[in-house]
Amino acid sequence: MGNQYTDFTKGISHTAIAPASSGVNSLVAAPGANKRLCIVGYRLSASAAVEAQFYSGTTATTLSGTFYMDALDVIGEPTGPYPVFDLPANKAFGVDLNGATVCGGYVKYRTISQVNS
């Protein structure tokens, strides 16, 4: 039997994020043909009041409702074994900000290969 923590974290990628532009900001790039992203955790903090909404792709599919954040608010989901957001094949993960507000945080995700059946 392996180390349970090592087994759990195997295959999880981590990226720091710093969206600051009004509109959709790409957080994790599209993984390529026949692959999809499974977001397994994230945290986002804002330096000032801002509304944030998560997206699949750069303009298309809404993944969440709007989060209304005040200065120094933090939103997020702890890293877990189940996806917080399960994106369609070859779609980027992004956040739409309603104003140019400096934000920071991280995203943890798995890249899953799609197999034709």
ZILIN-V569962 format. One record per residue. RES is the residue in one letter. OMEGA is omega as a letter, one per 30 degrees, with the letter a starting at -180 (999 if undefined). Layout:
BEGIN
RES/OMEGA
RES/OMEGA
END
This chain:
BEGIN
M/a
G/l
N/a
Q/l
Y/l
T/l
D/a
F/a
T/a
K/l
G/l
I/l
S/a
H/l
T/l
A/a
I/l
A/l
P/a
A/a
S/l
S/a
G/a
V/l
N/l
S/l
L/l
V/a
A/l
A/a
P/a
G/a
A/l
N/l
K/l
R/l
L/l
C/l
I/a
V/l
G/l
Y/l
R/l
L/l
S/a
A/l
S/a
A/a
A/a
V/l
E/a
A/l
Q/a
F/a
Y/l
S/a
G/a
T/a
T/a
A/a
T/l
T/l
L/a
S/l
G/l
T/l
F/l
Y/a
M/l
D/l
A/l
L/l
D/l
V/l
I/l
G/l
E/l
P/l
T/a
G/a
P/a
Y/a
P/l
V/l
F/l
D/a
L/l
P/a
A/l
N/l
K/l
A/l
F/a
G/l
V/l
D/l
L/a
N/l
G/l
A/a
T/l
V/l
C/l
G/l
G/l
Y/l
V/l
K/a
Y/l
R/l
T/a
I/l
S/l
Q/l
V/l
N/l
S/999
END
